[in-house]
């Protein structure tokens, strides 16, 4: 929860939105497009606490998008994401953002800090190929997408005594009906966070 100065100090909850755009790499034809809300995990507040107390103790804030194939439930209607998750069930790929952009109240891109920010990642033809059904924003310990430090504490257990400073932190999560990304497509994902 955050204090919103535009509402006389009334508390409001941070929220996220997800934009999925997959296109044929050769023709540019749009294959899949949708926009959905996603959840902010409980561990996001731990990342905020780490960065507020001692920013130098963690090299990266939110710096990667992870995609996976492990959402539970049916393929066409997976289980709803749960804010207690600490990692994806079956991470297939992760990649640093190709761009980050502040947005003002009208949605226009601006250079100064605002309470809305877009994190965009594009997976090329040979990247993240498979039946995707889970995604999340990650604060990874490493700046290399190939070095993973997953939290060993697995959903539905959420052991709050685990020191998350030693692990990648899952900040947002989305599960969705399976979308198969072929090796002939480029997938661009934008996560919009409003605080």
C-alpha positions in Angstrom: 0.0 0.0 0.0 1.2 3.4 -0.9 0.1 6.9 0.1 -1.4 8.8 -2.9 -0.8 12.5 -2.7 -3.6 13.1 -5.3 -6.2 11.5 -3.0 -5.4 13.4 0.2 -3.2 10.7 1.6 -5.7 7.8 1.1 -3.8 4.5 0.8 -3.9 2.6 -2.5 -2.3 -0.6 -3.6 0.4 -1.0 -6.2 -0.8 -2.8 -9.3 0.5 -4.3 -12.4 -0.6 -4.9 -16.0 0.9 -7.1 -18.6 1.0 -6.6 -22.4 1.8 -9.7 -24.6 2.6 -9.2 -28.3 3.9 -12.1 -30.4 4.7 -11.5 -34.1 6.0 -13.5 -37.0 9.7 -12.7 -37.3 9.6 -12.6 -41.1 6.4 -10.8 -41.9 5.7 -8.9 -38.7 2.1 -10.3 -38.6 0.6 -10.2 -35.2 0.1 -13.8 -34.0 -1.1 -13.2 -30.4 -1.9 -10.0 -28.4 -3.5 -9.5 -25.0 -3.4 -7.3 -22.0 -4.1 -8.6 -18.5 -3.6 -7.6 -14.8 -0.9 -9.5 -12.8 -0.1 -9.7 -9.2 2.6 -8.2 -7.1 4.2 -10.9 -4.8 4.7 -10.6 -1.1 8.4 -10.7 -1.7 8.2 -7.4 -3.6 7.9 -5.7 -0.2 11.1 -7.4 0.9 12.9 -6.0 -2.1 11.7 -2.5 -1.3 12.9 -2.9 2.2 16.4 -4.0 1.1 16.7 -1.1 -1.4 15.5 1.4 1.2 17.8 0.2 4.0 20.9 -0.4 2.0 20.7 0.0 -1.8 24.4 -0.9 -2.1 23.7 -4.4 -0.6 21.9 -5.5 -3.8 23.3 -4.8 -7.3 20.0 -5.0 -9.1 16.5 -3.9 -8.4 14.0 -5.3 -10.9 16.1 -6.2 -13.9 14.8 -9.4 -15.7 11.7 -11.0 -17.1 11.4 -14.7 -16.6 9.1 -17.0 -18.6 8.2 -20.5 -17.9 6.1 -23.6 -18.6 5.0 -24.7 -15.1 1.7 -23.0 -14.2 -0.4 -25.6 -12.4 -4.0 -26.5 -13.3 -5.5 -27.0 -16.8 -3.7 -25.9 -19.9 -6.5 -23.6 -21.0 -7.3 -22.3 -17.5 -4.4 -22.5 -15.2 -4.6 -21.9 -11.4 -4.7 -18.2 -10.5 -1.3 -16.8 -9.5 -0.7 -16.5 -5.8 1.2 -13.7 -4.2 3.2 -16.2 -2.0 5.2 -17.5 -5.0 8.9 -17.0 -4.7 9.9 -18.3 -8.2 8.3 -19.7 -11.3 7.5 -23.4 -11.2 9.4 -24.3 -14.4 11.5 -21.3 -15.7 12.3 -21.7 -19.4 14.2 -18.4 -20.1 14.9 -15.0 -18.6 16.2 -11.8 -20.2 17.1 -8.3 -19.2 14.8 -5.5 -20.2 15.3 -3.9 -23.6 13.8 -0.7 -22.3 12.3 0.9 -19.2 10.0 3.9 -19.5 8.2 6.3 -17.1 4.6 7.2 -18.1 2.7 10.2 -16.9 -1.0 10.3 -16.0 -2.1 10.4 -19.6 0.1 7.4 -20.6 2.7 9.5 -22.4 6.4 8.6 -22.1 8.3 11.0 -20.0 12.0 11.4 -18.9 11.2 12.3 -15.2 10.1 9.8 -12.5 6.4 9.0 -12.3 4.4 6.4 -10.5 3.9 4.4 -13.7 6.8 2.5 -15.3 6.9 0.1 -18.3 9.5 -2.7 -18.3 9.8 -4.2 -21.9 11.6 -7.3 -23.0 11.8 -9.0 -26.4 12.6 -12.6 -26.9 14.0 -13.3 -30.4 13.3 -16.2 -32.7 15.5 -18.8 -30.9 14.7 -17.5 -27.4 12.0 -18.8 -25.0 10.7 -21.3 -27.5 8.0 -23.6 -26.0 4.5 -23.7 -24.4 4.6 -20.7 -22.1 2.1 -20.3 -19.3 3.8 -18.4 -16.5 5.9 -15.2 -16.3 7.3 -12.8 -13.7 9.5 -9.8 -13.1 12.7 -10.7 -11.2 15.4 -8.9 -9.2 18.3 -11.2 -9.9 21.5 -11.2 -8.0 23.5 -11.5 -11.3 23.3 -9.3 -14.3 23.6 -12.4 -16.5 20.4 -14.1 -17.5 22.1 -17.5 -17.4 23.1 -17.3 -13.7 20.1 -18.2 -11.5 19.8 -18.0 -7.7 16.3 -19.3 -7.1 14.8 -19.2 -3.6 14.6 -22.8 -2.4 11.5 -22.1 -0.4 8.7 -23.5 -2.7 5.0 -22.5 -2.9 2.7 -23.1 -1.1 5.1 -22.8 1.8 6.5 -19.3 2.4 9.1 -19.4 5.1 9.6 -15.8 6.2 12.8 -16.6 8.0 14.6 -17.3 4.7 17.1 -14.5 4.0 16.0 -13.4 0.5 19.2 -11.3 0.1 20.9 -14.4 -1.0 18.4 -15.2 -3.8 16.7 -13.8 -6.9 13.4 -12.2 -5.8 10.2 -12.7 -7.8 8.4 -9.4 -7.7 5.4 -10.0 -10.1 3.7 -13.0 -11.4 1.2 -14.0 -14.1 -0.2 -17.3 -15.1 -2.2 -17.7 -18.4 -3.5 -20.2 -20.9 -0.7 -21.9 -22.8 0.8 -19.9 -25.7 3.3 -21.8 -27.8 6.1 -19.6 -29.0 7.6 -21.0 -32.1 11.2 -20.4 -33.3 9.8 -18.2 -36.1 8.3 -15.6 -33.8 9.5 -12.6 -31.8 7.7 -12.1 -28.4 7.6 -8.6 -26.9 6.3 -8.3 -23.3 5.7 -5.1 -21.5 5.0 -5.1 -17.7 3.4 -1.9 -16.5 3.7 -1.2 -12.8 1.6 1.5 -11.1 2.6 2.5 -7.6 
